[in-house]
Amino acid sequence: MSYAMFSFRKRGLGTQRLQLLLLLFAIWEAGSGQVHYSVPEEVKHGTFVGRIAQDLGLELEELVPRLFRVASKGSGDLLEINLQNGILFVNSRIDREELCGRSLECSIHLEVIVERPLQVFHVEVKVKDINDNPPEFSGREQKLLISESKQPDSHFPLEGASDADIGENALLTYRLSQNEYFSLEIPTNSKQTNRLSLILKRSLDREKIPEVSLLLTAADRGKPELTGTVQLLIHVLDINDNDPEFEQSEYKVRLMENAAKETFMIKLNATDPDEGVNGEVTYSLISIKPNRKRLFTIDENNGEVRVNGILDYEENTFYEIEVQAKDKGNPPMSGHCTLWVEIIDVNDNAPEVTVTSLSLPVREDTQPSTVIALIRVFDRDSGANGEVTCFLTSNVPFKIMSTFKNYYSLVLDSALDRESVSIYDLVVTGRDGGSPSLSATASVSVEVADVNDNAPVFAQPEYTVFVKENNPPGCHIFTVSARDADAQENALVSYSLVERRVGERALSSYVSVHAESGKVYALQPLDHEEVELLQFQVSARDAGVPSLGSNVTLQVFVLDENDNAPALLPLGSRGGGDAVSQPVARSVGAGHVVAKVRAVDADSGYNAWLSYELQLEAGGAHSPFRVGLYTGKISTTRALDEADAPRQRLLVLVKDHGEPALASTATVLLSLVDSGQAPKTPLRMSVGATGPEAALVDVNVYLIIAICAVSSLLVLTLLLYTALRCSVPPTEGACGPLKPTLVCTSAVGSWSCSQQRRQRVCSGEGPPKRVCSGEGPPKTDLMAFSPSLPPGLDREDVGERQEAGSNHSGQVSNIDTLAFEV
C-alpha cells in the first residue's frame, strides 16, 4: 500500500535499517485493509494524490472491465480517479474547515469497488491544513474602561482573536501599537488560561489623557503569516479603585447534551470591597466560544448561569465562557473569570444505514455466498452510543456478514426459487449500544430473475377426441394447452407435432398444430373406412435457453357416417352385375326360393345394415314373387301357373339404415320353364329343403318367444354399451383382417361375409350387427339365417313378421333357424 508520507523515500535515505523499517511499515499497512494518502486543502483541480491502482495491486488494463469505481460518504466529488493511469487526483476544491471544522483529524473516506470478482477497498485521504484563514476578532473595536486609580502592572483582559485553522496555523501571537502606557501579556497555552491582557506600565491621569486609542494585531504562525486587527478604545475613568473579584479564576461544569432550556448550571459569585454602589456587582457574559451562540445566560443580579439553547455533543464538546462582574461605581470596575462547560454525550442520534445494491436482480440459480449489496452503518454518537450492530429480516435466504468496521455485505445464504418467491423485501436494521438503544432501518428489494428450470406441463397426459368422418379440410378438432411456471420468454410455449408414419403417409398430412394457440386441425377429410383411430403426440416447448418441453398423447377416433351405398355381389357363376338371370320351374310351390340378391356396405353399424325391397314396375300386375326383407332371398308367393309370363323382370331395391339412407337397385330376370326343362337345383339351394312340415309348426311358437327375449336383452345391451362408450375412452379392438368374401350354402341356410379396407361387415340372413374396427371395441348381435323351405309354406312371411317384432335383431325362420355370435 502507498502512503503519502513515503515521499521521503525519494530523498536518498539509503540506510539498510531505514529501508527495513519502511518495509515493515508498508506490510503493516497492507494487512490493515486500508490505503492512506494525504493532500493539502485548497489545491488546484487535477492535483496528484496517489497511484491508487498500483497501490491496490490492480493492473491498469483491468480497471474498466472490472467496473473500477469509487464511492464516498458525504464528500461529494472532491476526489476522482483517472481510469487510464490509475491516479487518484483532486476533482474540486477541498476546504478543510468546511469539511471537518476545528477537528484535529480530517479525512475523506473512499470505498473503491471492483467486480469479477467483487472486492471492496477502503481508502483514507487525510486533508492537511494550510494557513488560509486569518485571525478574526469578534468585532472591529473593543472598549475598555480603566480607572485612573489603577496602579502600574494592573491587568485588563482582552478578548482574543480566533483562527479557523488548526495546529501551527492556529497559534496566535499579538502585537500592540506603540504607546507609553500599555503593554501586552501573551497567553502561554492553547486554552489561554493566562488570558490576553493589557498591562498598565505607568499610572493614568484622566485630566491629561482621558482616552487612549490602540491597535491590537493578531498574527498566526502559518506560512505565509496572516493577521487580524482590532481597535482598542480605552476610556480613563475617575476613581473607583476596587474591582469585583471571583473566588476562582476558572470554573468547570459538566452538562448533559439533552439538558433542557433554563437548566441550572452554576452560580458564580464575585465580591467588591468597595462600599455603596461601588460594591454592588452585576454579572454578564462577555463571550462564548467556539461558535459565539447565545447558548447560555447569566442572571445579572445573582450570577446563576443557565442553559439558553439546544446543546449538541456532536457539534461541540467544550464551551469556553468569559464572565464579567461589574460594580456600579462611577466609573464601574469589573472582574473576570472563565467558565469551562464540558458536554456529556447522550444517545440522541439513531444510526444511519446505507445500502448500495450491486447485483440486482438476482438470478434464481445464483450460488450461495454471492455478494448482493454493500451496507454501511454510521452513528454520530460516541462510545457505546456509537457502536452499531447490524442484522437482517428473519426467514429469508440472505445473511449479513461484517467486512470492515461499520461495513457489511448482504450475501445469498441459500438457493432461490422464483416460482416460489419472486421478490424479497428485506429490511436491514442497525441498532446502537446506547441505553435506551436507538435503531434505524433501510429497505432493499431483491428481485429474483427467472431461469428456465420448468418444462411446460399439460393438464393430463392423454386426450380422447371424437371426429366425424368427411370433415371439411382445415377443420379445428381440438385445442391442447400447456402451462409453464417460468416467466417471460421462458414461459412462452409453442406447440408442434411429433412426426411419425401413419401407414404409408406422414402424420403431418393428416393433422397440424398451430404453434401459438395449440389448436389441432384436420388438414383433409378423414375417412372412417381408412383410419378409425389416429393416435399421435403433440410437443410443447418453451422459448428458454436451453429449451424444455413435454408431450401429450391425442387419440382421435373417426366416427362413421353413411357415405357408402350398398354394393351388389354376383350371383354364383351365372353372371354378375346389376342384372341376374335365373331359370325357375313352373311346378314350384309357394315359398320356394328361386334366387338370392347379395350385397355388402363398406360402412359400419346401422349404416351397413341392409334391407331388401321388391319394386313393382309401373302398370305391372301383382308379381308372384317376393324378396326377404333382410335375407335378399327371392321366393314364390304362390304356385306358378300358365298365366304367368314366361319371363319375369324383378327390380330389388337394396337399402341401408343410415341417415340419410343410401340404396342400390338389382335387376333379376327369371325364366319360367316347364318341369321337364327345369335345371337341377344347386346343391347349396337344395340341402335341408326336406323334412316333415308338422315339426316346423311346433317349433315356431317357441322360436318366437326365444327371439323376443333375446331381442329385449339386445336392446338393453346396446343402451349400456352406448353409455359406456360415451364415458370410457375406446380401446383397440381385436378384429383383424379377414379373408375375401365367402358365400356358404348348407342345410340351415346361406350367409356371406365381406371385408372392406380395415373394417368387417358380416351379413347373413339378418342385418349385419357388427362392424369390427382395428382400433375399436367389437359389437355383438344375434343373427338368424333361414333355410330353403318346402313348397306350400309361406315361411318367409312368418319369419319376417317375427323379425320386425324383435326390432330387427335378426332374421326369423319357421324352422331350422341357426343363431350364432359374431
C-alpha positions in Angstrom: 0.0 0.0 0.0 1.1 3.5 -0.7 1.3 6.2 1.9 1.8 9.9 1.1 4.4 10.3 3.8 6.5 7.7 1.9 7.6 10.5 -0.3 10.8 10.9 1.7 11.8 7.6 0.2 13.0 9.7 -2.8 15.3 11.8 -0.7 18.1 9.2 -0.8 17.9 7.8 2.7 19.6 4.6 1.8 20.5 3.1 5.1 19.5 -0.6 5.3 17.8 -0.1 8.7 15.6 2.7 7.4 14.6 0.6 4.4 13.7 -2.4 6.7 11.6 -0.1 8.9 9.8 1.2 5.9 9.2 -2.3 4.5 7.7 -3.4 7.9 5.5 -0.4 8.0 4.2 -1.0 4.5 3.5 -4.6 5.3 1.6 -3.5 8.4 -0.4 -1.1 6.4 -1.3 -3.7 3.8 -2.6 -6.0 6.5 -4.8 -3.3 7.9 -7.1 -3.3 4.8 -6.8 0.4 4.1 -4.8 2.7 1.8 -3.8 6.1 3.3 -2.9 9.3 1.4 -2.7 12.9 2.3 -3.4 16.1 0.4 -3.3 19.7 1.4 -6.6 21.7 1.3 -7.3 24.3 -1.4 -5.1 22.7 -4.0 -6.0 23.0 -7.7 -8.1 20.7 -9.7 -6.1 17.7 -11.0 -3.6 17.7 -8.2 -1.9 14.3 -7.8 -2.9 12.4 -4.7 -1.7 8.8 -5.3 -1.3 5.9 -7.7 -4.3 4.1 -6.2 -4.5 1.3 -8.8 -0.8 0.4 -8.3 -1.2 0.6 -4.5 -4.2 -1.7 -4.6 -2.4 -4.3 -6.7 -4.6 -3.8 -9.7 -3.5 -3.7 -13.3 -4.5 -0.7 -15.4 -5.9 -2.9 -18.1 -8.4 -4.5 -15.7 -9.8 -1.2 -14.3 -12.6 -0.8 -16.9 -13.5 -4.5 -17.4 -13.8 -4.9 -13.6 -16.0 -1.8 -13.3 -13.5 0.0 -11.1 -15.4 2.9 -9.3 -15.2 5.0 -6.2 -17.9 5.8 -3.7 -17.5 8.3 -0.9 -19.8 9.1 2.1 -20.8 12.8 2.3 -17.7 14.0 0.4 -19.3 14.7 -3.0 -17.0 14.6 -5.9 -13.9 16.0 -4.2 -11.6 13.2 -5.5 -11.7 11.3 -8.7 -9.7 8.5 -10.4 -8.3 8.5 -13.9 -9.0 5.1 -15.2 -6.4 5.5 -17.9 -3.4 5.7 -15.5 -5.0 4.7 -12.1 -4.1 8.0 -10.5 -6.3 9.5 -7.7 -6.5 13.3 -8.2 -8.3 16.3 -6.8 -11.5 16.9 -8.6 -12.9 20.0 -6.8 -12.0 22.5 -4.1 -11.3 21.0 -0.7 -11.9 23.3 2.3 -10.7 21.5 5.4 -12.6 23.9 7.7 -15.8 23.4 5.8 -15.3 19.6 5.8 -14.2 19.0 9.4 -14.5 22.2 11.3 -11.9 22.5 14.1 -11.4 18.8 14.4 -7.7 17.9 14.6 -8.1 14.9 12.3 -9.8 15.4 8.9 -10.0 12.6 6.4 -12.0 11.7 3.3 -13.1 8.0 3.3 -13.4 6.4 0.0 -14.8 2.9 -1.0 -13.2 1.5 -4.0 -15.2 -1.2 -5.6 -14.1 -3.7 -8.3 -16.1 -6.6 -9.7 -15.4 -10.0 -11.3 -14.7 -10.9 -8.5 -16.2 -8.4 -6.2 -13.6 -6.6 -4.0 -14.0 -3.6 -1.8 -11.1 -1.4 -0.7 -11.1 1.3 1.9 -9.0 4.4 1.2 -8.4 7.2 3.7 -7.2 10.6 2.4 -6.1 12.9 5.1 -6.6 16.6 4.4 -3.7 18.7 5.5 -4.4 22.2 6.9 -2.9 25.2 5.2 -2.9 28.7 6.5 -5.9 30.0 4.6 -7.8 31.6 7.4 -6.6 34.9 9.1 -7.2 35.5 12.8 -10.5 37.2 13.5 -11.7 39.3 16.4 -15.4 39.3 17.4 -15.7 43.0 16.5 -13.9 45.9 14.9 -13.3 47.6 18.2 -13.1 46.8 21.9 -13.9 49.4 24.6 -12.2 49.4 27.9 -13.0 51.5 31.0 -9.9 51.9 33.2 -9.9 54.0 36.3 -7.2 56.5 36.8 -6.5 55.0 40.1 -5.2 51.8 38.6 -1.7 51.1 39.6 1.1 50.1 37.2 1.2 46.4 36.3 -2.6 46.2 36.5 -4.1 43.7 34.0 -7.0 44.4 31.8 -8.3 41.3 30.0 -8.9 41.5 26.3 -11.0 39.3 24.0 -8.5 37.5 21.8 -8.9 36.5 18.2 -9.8 33.1 16.8 -8.4 31.2 13.9 -10.4 28.6 11.9 -7.2 26.7 11.1 -5.5 24.1 13.4 -2.1 23.4 14.6 0.7 25.9 14.0 -1.7 27.8 11.7 -4.0 28.5 14.6 -1.3 29.5 17.2 -1.6 33.3 17.5 0.8 36.0 18.6 -0.3 39.5 19.4 1.3 42.9 18.8 0.2 46.2 20.3 0.8 49.6 18.6 3.5 51.8 20.2 2.4 53.7 23.3 3.7 54.8 26.7 1.0 53.4 28.9 0.2 49.9 27.9 1.9 46.6 27.0 0.5 43.1 26.3 0.5 39.9 28.3 0.5 37.0 25.9 -1.3 33.6 26.8 1.2 30.8 27.4 -1.0 27.7 26.5 -3.6 26.8 23.9 -6.5 27.0 26.3 -5.4 30.6 27.1 -5.7 30.0 30.8 -3.5 33.1 31.1 -5.7 35.5 29.2 -4.6 38.1 26.8 -4.4 41.2 28.8 -3.3 44.8 28.7 -0.7 45.7 31.3 -0.6 49.2 32.6 3.0 50.4 32.5 2.5 53.8 34.2 -0.3 55.5 36.0 -3.0 57.2 34.1 -4.1 60.7 34.5 -7.5 61.3 33.3 -7.1 65.0 33.3 -4.1 64.6 30.9 -5.3 61.7 28.8 -9.0 60.9 29.1 -8.9 58.4 26.2 -6.3 56.1 24.7 -6.7 54.5 21.2 -4.5 51.5 20.4 -4.3 49.0 17.6 -4.1 45.3 18.6 -2.7 42.9 15.9 -3.1 39.1 16.0 -0.8 37.1 13.8 -0.8 33.3 13.3 2.3 31.1 12.8 1.4 29.9 9.4 3.4 30.4 6.2 2.7 32.9 5.0 1.7 34.7 8.1 -1.9 36.1 8.3 -3.0 38.8 10.6 -6.2 40.4 12.0 -6.6 43.7 13.9 -9.0 45.3 16.4 -9.2 48.9 17.6 -8.9 49.3 21.4 -10.7 52.3 22.8 -9.6 52.9 26.4 -11.7 55.3 28.4 -9.9 56.5 31.6 -12.4 56.7 34.4 -12.4 58.5 37.6 -11.6 56.7 40.7 -13.4 53.6 41.8 -10.3 51.7 42.9 -11.6 48.2 43.7 -12.5 45.6 41.1 -15.1 42.8 41.7 -13.2 39.5 42.2 -14.4 36.0 41.7 -13.5 33.2 44.1 -11.7 31.3 41.3 -10.3 32.4 38.0 -11.7 29.3 36.3 -14.8 27.1 36.8 -15.7 23.8 35.3 -19.2 22.4 34.7 -20.3 19.0 33.1 -23.6 19.1 31.4 -25.7 16.5 29.5 -26.3 17.4 25.9 -30.0 16.9 26.3 -30.3 19.5 29.1 -33.5 21.5 28.7 -33.7 25.2 28.4 -33.4 27.1 31.7 -31.4 24.2 33.2 -29.3 25.5 36.1 -25.6 25.1 35.6 -23.7 27.0 38.3 -23.9 30.1 40.5 -20.9 32.4 40.2 -20.0 34.9 42.9 -17.8 38.0 42.7 -17.1 40.4 45.6 -16.2 44.1 45.7 -14.6 45.5 48.8 -16.0 49.0 48.0 -19.0 50.3 49.7 -22.3 51.5 48.4 -22.9 51.4 44.7 -19.2 50.8 44.0 -19.6 47.5 45.8 -22.8 46.4 44.0 -21.9 43.8 41.4 -23.7 42.8 38.2 -22.9 39.8 36.0 -22.7 39.4 32.3 -21.3 37.0 29.7 -18.7 38.6 27.5 -18.1 35.8 25.0 -19.0 32.1 24.3 -16.5 30.1 22.3 -16.3 28.5 19.9 -19.5 29.4 18.0 -20.5 32.6 19.8 -24.1 31.4 20.0 -26.1 32.6 23.0 -26.5 29.1 24.3 -26.1 30.2 27.9 -27.4 33.1 30.1 -26.5 34.5 33.5 -28.7 36.3 35.9 -27.1 39.8 36.2 -28.0 40.1 39.9 -27.3 36.7 41.4 -24.8 35.2 38.9 -26.8 32.0 38.2 -25.8 30.5 34.8 -28.5 28.6 32.9 -28.9 26.8 29.5 -30.5 29.1 26.9 -30.3 26.9 23.7 -30.0 23.4 22.4 -26.7 21.7 23.1 -25.3 19.1 20.8 -22.3 17.0 21.7 -21.8 16.1 18.1 -21.4 19.8 17.3 -19.2 20.9 20.2 -17.9 19.0 23.2 -16.5 22.1 25.1 -17.6 25.7 25.6 -15.4 28.5 27.0 -17.5 31.3 28.6 -16.0 34.6 29.7 -17.9 36.0 32.6 -17.6 39.6 33.8 -18.6 41.0 37.2 -19.0 44.8 37.1 -19.7 47.1 40.0 -22.0 50.1 40.0 -19.3 52.7 40.8 -18.5 55.7 38.8 -16.7 54.7 36.8 -17.7 51.0 37.2 -15.0 48.4 37.9 -15.1 44.8 36.6 -13.6 41.4 37.4 -13.5 38.4 35.1 -13.4 34.6 35.2 -13.6 31.7 32.8 -16.4 29.0 32.9 -15.5 25.8 31.1 -18.5 23.7 30.1 -18.0 20.0 29.2 -20.8 18.5 27.2 -21.6 14.8 28.0 -22.8 12.6 25.2 -26.3 11.0 25.4 -27.7 8.5 22.9 -29.7 11.0 20.8 -28.7 10.0 17.3 -30.1 7.0 15.6 -27.7 5.0 13.4 -27.7 5.7 9.7 -27.9 2.7 7.4 -27.0 3.0 3.8 -27.5 0.1 1.3 -25.6 0.1 -2.0 -27.0 -2.5 -4.4 -24.5 -4.3 -6.7 -26.2 -7.3 -8.3 -29.9 -6.7 -8.8 -31.9 -8.5 -10.0 -30.5 -11.8 -8.7 -30.8 -14.9 -10.9 -32.5 -17.8 -9.2 -29.6 -20.1 -10.0 -27.1 -17.8 -8.2 -24.8 -19.7 -5.9 -24.9 -19.1 -2.1 -22.2 -16.8 -0.7 -22.7 -14.4 -3.6 -22.5 -10.7 -2.5 -25.8 -8.9 -3.3 -25.3 -5.5 -1.8 -23.0 -3.4 0.4 -24.2 -2.0 3.7 -22.7 0.9 5.6 -23.8 2.0 9.1 -22.8 5.2 10.9 -23.7 6.7 14.3 -22.8 10.3 15.2 -22.7 9.4 19.0 -19.6 8.3 20.7 -18.6 5.4 22.9 -21.2 2.7 23.3 -23.8 5.1 21.9 -22.0 5.0 18.6 -21.3 1.2 18.4 -23.8 -0.2 15.9 -24.9 -3.8 15.4 -26.5 -4.7 12.1 -29.0 -7.5 11.5 -31.4 -8.6 8.8 -35.1 -9.7 8.4 -35.6 -13.3 9.6 -36.7 -16.2 7.4 -35.1 -15.0 4.2 -32.4 -16.8 2.2 -29.9 -14.0 2.8 -27.5 -13.1 5.6 -25.3 -10.2 6.6 -21.5 -10.5 7.0 -19.2 -7.9 8.5 -16.4 -7.0 6.2 -14.8 -4.0 7.9 -15.5 -1.5 10.6 -19.1 -0.3 10.1 -19.2 -2.1 6.7 -21.3 -5.2 5.9 -22.1 -7.3 2.9 -25.5 -8.7 2.1 -24.8 -12.3 1.0 -27.0 -15.0 -0.5 -27.4 -17.7 2.2 -29.4 -20.5 0.4 -30.8 -21.3 -3.1 -33.5 -19.2 -4.6 -36.7 -20.3 -6.5 -38.5 -17.6 -8.4 -41.6 -19.8 -8.8 -42.0 -19.9 -5.0 -40.9 -16.3 -4.2 -40.2 -13.8 -7.0 -39.2 -10.8 -4.8 -37.8 -10.3 -1.3 -38.4 -7.1 0.6 -35.5 -7.0 3.0 -35.2 -4.7 6.0 -31.7 -4.1 7.3 -31.7 -2.8 10.9 -28.9 -1.0 12.6 -29.1 -0.7 16.5 -26.6 1.1 18.6 -25.4 0.2 22.1 -26.9 3.1 23.9 -29.4 2.9 26.8 -32.1 3.1 25.6 -30.8 1.9 22.3 -31.8 3.6 19.0 -32.2 1.9 15.7 -32.7 2.7 12.0 -33.7 0.6 9.1 -33.1 0.5 5.4 -35.1 -1.4 2.9 -33.8 -3.2 -0.2 -36.0 -5.0 -2.6 -34.3 -8.1 -4.1 -35.9 -9.2 -7.3 -35.3 -12.8 -8.4 -34.7 -13.2 -12.1 -36.2 -16.2 -13.8 -34.1 -19.1 -15.1 -35.7 -21.7 -17.5 -36.0 -24.6 -15.0 -39.6 -25.6 -15.6 -40.8 -27.6 -18.6 -44.4 -26.9 -19.9 -46.9 -29.2 -18.3 -50.2 -30.4 -19.8 -53.3 -30.8 -17.6 -53.5 -34.5 -18.4 -51.1 -37.0 -20.2 -53.7 -38.1 -22.8 -56.8 -36.7 -24.5 -59.5 -38.6 -26.4 -61.2 -36.8 -29.4 -64.2 -37.9 -31.5 -64.4 -36.5 -35.1 -66.9 -37.4 -37.7 -65.5 -38.5 -41.0 -65.7 -36.4 -44.1 -64.9 -33.3 -42.1 -64.0 -30.1 -44.1 -60.3 -29.6 -44.7 -58.7 -27.4 -42.1 -61.4 -28.2 -39.5 -60.5 -27.4 -35.9 -60.9 -30.6 -33.9 -59.2 -29.9 -30.5 -57.1 -27.5 -28.6 -54.1 -28.5 -26.4 -52.8 -26.2 -23.7 -49.7 -26.5 -21.5 -48.7 -24.2 -18.7 -45.1 -23.2 -17.9 -44.4 -22.0 -14.3 -41.5 -19.8 -15.6 -41.8 -16.1 -16.7 -41.4 -14.1 -19.8 -39.8 -15.9 -22.7 -39.1 -19.0 -20.5 -42.9 -19.4 -20.2 -43.7 -18.7 -23.9 -44.9 -22.1 -25.1 -45.0 -23.3 -28.7 -46.6 -26.5 -30.0 -45.6 -28.9 -32.7 -46.4 -32.4 -33.9 -44.2 -35.4 -33.0 -43.9 -36.7 -36.6 -44.4 -40.3 -37.3 -45.8 -42.5 -40.2 -49.4 -43.5 -40.4 -49.4 -46.4 -42.7 -47.8 -45.2 -45.9 -48.3 -41.5 -45.1 -46.7 -39.0 -42.8 -48.8 -37.8 -39.8 -48.4 -34.2 -40.9 -50.5 -35.0 -44.0 -53.5 -35.7 -41.7 -53.3 -33.1 -38.9 -51.4 -29.9 -37.9 -51.0 -27.9 -34.7 -50.9 -24.1 -34.5 -47.6 -23.2 -32.9 -49.0 -20.5 -30.6 -52.6 -21.4 -29.8 -52.2 -25.2 -29.7 -55.3 -25.7 -31.9 -55.2 -29.0 -33.7 -56.6 -29.0 -37.3 -57.5 -31.8 -39.7 -55.8 -31.0 -42.9 -58.0 -33.2 -45.1 -61.3 -35.1 -44.8 -60.9 -38.2 -42.6 -62.3 -41.5 -43.8 -63.6 -43.9 -41.2 -63.1 -46.7 -43.6 -59.4 -45.8 -44.0 -58.5 -44.7 -40.5 -60.6 -45.4 -37.4 -58.1 -44.2 -34.8 -55.4 -41.6 -35.3 -53.1 -41.6 -32.3 -50.2 -39.1 -32.2 -48.3 -36.8 -29.8 -48.1 -33.1 -29.6 -45.0 -31.5 -28.2 -44.9 -28.3 -26.1 -41.6 -26.4 -25.8 -40.8 -23.1 -24.2 -38.6 -20.4 -25.6 -35.9 -20.6 -22.8 -32.3 -21.4 -23.4 -31.9 -24.3 -23.2 -35.4 -25.1 -24.3 -37.5 -27.5 -22.2 -40.5 -29.5 -23.4 -43.1 -32.3 -22.8 -45.5 -34.3 -24.8 -49.2 -35.2 -24.7 -51.0 -38.1 -26.5 -54.1 -37.4 -28.6 -56.4 -40.3 -29.6 -58.6 -39.1 -32.4 -61.5 -41.5 -33.1 -63.0 -41.1 -36.6 -66.8 -41.7 -36.3 -68.6 -43.4 -39.2 -71.1 -41.6 -41.4 -73.3 -43.2 -44.0 -71.2 -42.3 -47.1 -71.1 -45.7 -48.8 -74.1 -47.1 -50.8 -74.7 -50.9 -50.8 -72.6 -52.8 -53.3 -74.1 -55.8 -55.2 -72.3 -59.1 -55.4 -72.5 -61.5 -58.3 -74.9 -64.5 -58.0 -72.8 -67.6 -58.4 -71.3 -68.4 -61.8 -74.4 -67.4 -63.7 -73.4 -63.8 -64.1 -72.7 -60.6 -62.3 -73.5 -57.0 -62.2 -76.9 -55.5 -61.8 -78.9 -58.0 -64.0 -79.2 -61.6 -62.8 -80.8 -64.3 -64.9 -82.3 -67.4 -63.2 -84.4 -70.2 -64.7 -87.4 -71.3 -62.5 -89.6 -74.4 -63.0 -93.3 -73.7 -63.2 -94.1 -76.6 -61.0 -92.6 -75.0 -57.8 -95.0 -74.2 -55.0 -95.4 -71.2 -52.8 -92.4 -70.2 -50.7 -89.9 -71.7 -52.9 -86.6 -69.8 -53.1 -85.7 -69.2 -56.6 -82.8 -66.7 -56.3 -80.9 -64.6 -53.8 -79.6 -61.0 -54.1 -76.4 -60.4 -52.2 -74.9 -57.0 -51.3 -72.4 -55.5 -48.8 -71.9 -52.0 -47.4 -68.5 -50.5 -46.6 -69.9 -48.6 -43.7 -70.3 -50.0 -40.2 -73.0 -50.4 -37.7 -76.5 -49.5 -38.8 -75.1 -47.7 -41.8 -74.1 -51.2 -43.1 -77.4 -52.9 -42.1 -79.1 -53.7 -45.4 -82.8 -54.4 -46.2 -84.3 -55.6 -49.5 -87.5 -54.5 -51.1 -89.1 -55.6 -54.4 -90.0 -52.7 -56.6 -93.1 -53.2 -58.8 -92.9 -51.8 -62.3 -95.5 -49.1 -63.2 -98.7 -50.7 -64.6 -97.4 -54.2 -63.9 -99.5 -57.0 -62.5 -99.0 -58.3 -59.0 -95.9 -60.4 -59.1 -95.9 -64.0 -57.8 -92.6 -63.4 -56.2 -91.4 -61.6 -53.1 -88.0 -60.8 -51.6 -86.8 -61.4 -48.0 -86.6 -58.1 -46.1 -83.2 -58.8 -44.7 -82.1 -62.0 -46.4 -82.4 -60.9 -50.1 -83.9 -64.3 -51.0 -86.4 -64.2 -53.8 -89.2 -66.7 -53.3 -92.6 -67.5 -54.7 -95.8 -66.2 -53.1 -98.0 -68.8 -54.7 -97.8 -71.7 -57.1 -96.9 -70.7 -60.6 -99.4 -71.3 -63.5 -99.6 -70.9 -67.2 -101.0 -67.4 -66.9 -97.7 -66.1 -65.5 -95.4 -64.6 -68.1 -92.5 -66.8 -69.1 -90.0 -64.0 -68.4 -90.3 -62.2 -65.1 -88.2 -59.0 -64.6 -87.8 -58.1 -60.9 -86.3 -54.9 -59.5 -84.8 -55.3 -56.0 -84.0 -52.2 -54.0 -81.1 -52.7 -51.6 -81.1 -50.0 -48.9 -79.0 -49.4 -45.7 -80.3 -47.9 -42.4 -78.1 -44.8 -42.4 -79.3 -41.2 -42.1 -80.0 -40.5 -44.9 -80.3 -44.0 -46.3 -78.4 -45.0 -49.4 -79.6 -47.6 -51.9 -78.7 -49.6 -54.9 -81.0 -51.5 -57.4 -80.5 -55.1 -58.6 -82.4 -56.4 -61.6 -83.3 -60.2 -61.5 -84.5 -61.9 -64.7 -86.5 -65.1 -64.1 -87.3 -67.5 -66.9 -90.3 -69.8 -66.2 -89.7 -73.2 -67.7 -91.7 -76.4 -67.7 -90.9 -79.1 -65.2 -89.1 -81.3 -67.7 -86.9 -78.4 -68.7 -86.1 -77.2 -65.2 -82.5 -77.4 -64.3 -81.2 -79.2 -61.4 -81.3 -77.3 -58.2 -77.8 -76.5 -57.0 -76.7 -78.3 -54.0 -76.4 -75.2 -52.0 -80.0 -74.4 -52.6 -81.4 -77.9 -52.0 -79.7 -79.1 -48.9 -82.0 -79.1 -45.9 -85.2 -78.5 -48.0 -86.8 -81.7 -46.9 -88.4 -82.7 -43.6 -91.7 -83.0 -42.1 -93.7 -79.8 -42.1 -95.5 -80.7 -38.9 -92.4 -80.3 -36.8 -92.0 -76.8 -38.1 -95.3 -75.6 -36.7 -94.5 -76.9 -33.2 -91.0 -75.3 -33.1 -92.2 -71.9 -34.4 -94.0 -70.9 -31.3 -91.0 -71.5 -29.0 -88.7 -69.8 -31.5 -90.9 -66.6 -31.5 -90.7 -66.5 -27.7 -86.9 -67.0 -27.7 -86.3 -64.3 -30.3 -88.4 -61.8 -28.4 -86.4 -62.4 -25.2 -83.1 -62.2 -27.0 -84.2 -59.0 -28.7 -85.1 -57.4 -25.4 -81.7 -58.3 -24.0 -80.1 -56.9 -27.1 -81.8 -53.5 -26.7 -80.6 -53.3 -23.0 -77.1 -54.3 -24.1 -77.0 -51.7 -26.8 -78.1 -49.0 -24.3 -75.5 -50.0 -21.8 -72.8 -50.1 -24.5 -73.7 -46.6 -25.7 -73.4 -45.2 -22.2 -70.1 -46.9 -21.6 -68.7 -45.7 -25.0 -69.5 -42.1 -24.1 -67.7 -42.2 -20.8 -64.8 -44.6 -21.3 -62.1 -44.0 -24.0 -62.3 -46.7 -26.5 -59.5 -49.3 -26.7 -58.2 -51.2 -29.5 -60.4 -54.0 -30.8 -59.4 -57.5 -31.6 -60.7 -57.6 -35.1 -58.1 -58.3 -37.7 -58.0 -58.6 -41.4 -60.4 -61.3 -42.9 -60.3 -63.4 -46.0 -62.1 -62.4 -49.1 -65.9 -62.7 -49.4 -67.1 -66.3 -48.8 -70.6 -67.5 -49.7 -71.7 -70.7 -47.9 -74.7 -72.9 -48.7 -75.9 -75.6 -46.2 -79.0 -77.2 -44.9 -79.5 -74.4 -42.5 -79.4 -71.5 -44.9 -76.8 -69.3 -46.5 -74.7 -66.3 -45.3 -71.9 -64.1 -46.7 -69.1 -62.0 -45.2 -67.4 -59.1 -46.8 -64.2 -57.2 -45.9 -63.7 -53.6 -47.0 -60.4 -51.9 -46.1 -59.8 -52.1 -42.3 -63.4 -53.0 -41.3 -65.5 -56.1 -41.5 -69.2 -56.3 -42.3 -70.8 -59.7 -41.6 -74.1 -60.2 -43.3 -76.3 -63.3 -43.5 -80.0 -63.9 -43.2 -80.3 -60.8 -41.0 -78.9 -57.4 -40.6 -75.2 -57.0 -40.0 -74.9 -56.0 -36.4 -71.2 -55.8 -36.0 -68.7 -53.5 -37.5 -65.2 -54.5 -36.5 -62.5 -51.9 -36.3 -58.9 -52.5 -35.7 -59.0 -49.8 -33.0 -62.5 -50.0 -31.5 -64.5 -52.5 -29.4 -66.4 -55.2 -31.3 -70.2 -55.1 -31.4 -72.1 -58.3 -31.0 -75.7 -59.2 -32.1 -77.8 -62.3 -32.6 -78.2 -63.2 -36.2 -80.5 -65.7 -37.7 -80.4 -67.5 -41.1 -83.4 -69.0 -42.9 -83.2 -72.2 -44.9 -84.9 -73.1 -48.1 -88.5 -74.2 -47.2 -90.5 -76.9 -48.8 -93.2 -75.8 -51.3 -96.5 -74.9 -49.9 -95.5 -73.0 -46.7 -95.1 -69.2 -46.7 -92.4 -69.3 -44.0 -90.6 -66.1 -45.1 -93.7 -64.1 -44.1 -93.8 -65.7 -40.7 -90.1 -65.1 -40.2 -90.1 -61.5 -41.3 -93.1 -60.7 -39.1 -91.2 -62.1 -36.1 -88.1 -60.3 -37.1 -89.9 -56.9 -37.4 -91.4 -57.5 -33.9 -88.0 -58.0 -32.4 -86.6 -54.6 -33.5 -84.6 -56.0 -36.4 -82.5 -58.1 -34.1 -82.2 -60.9 -36.5 -84.0 -62.8 -39.3 -86.6 -65.4 -38.1 -87.4 -68.6 -39.9 -90.1 -71.1 -39.2 -87.7 -74.0 -38.9 -84.0 -74.9 -38.6 -83.0 -71.3 -37.6 -79.3 -71.0 -36.9 -78.1 -68.3 -34.4 -74.5 -67.5 -33.6 -72.5 -64.7 -32.1 -70.1 -62.7 -34.3 
